[in-house]
Amino acid sequence: MLGPNVRRAATSFSSASAAGVNYFDTLLVEPLAQGAHVSQEEAKNRIAFMEPTYLVSLLLSKLGNAEGLPKELSTKWGEHSLAWSLFSLAGGSSRTSIRPG
């Protein structure tokens, strides 16, 4: 059955990519925020402005809690639907394949 496998893969990619974003934030965002005497959110915004791949990763990492179209799709399709699982899988796999440069 395709549905459960897609959901498991989506969950795995989402977990791995969230860990990657958190690791990046720990290594770069927190020190930048402290050094520039700004909030972590401001530091994230500055990095996202200079590095679009970080912006994409950051936005996709909040896919489950996003407002606007992602929320509408989640509501319409259902969070446990095959369609939402495929959407989440695509987002998760994108986050793990994004590299700066």
Secondary structure by P-SEA (a helix, b strand, c coil): caaaaaaaaaaaaaaaaaaaaaaaaaacaaaaaaaacccaaaaaaaaaaacaaaaaaaaaaaccccccaaaaaaaaaccccaaaaaaaaaaaaaaaacccc
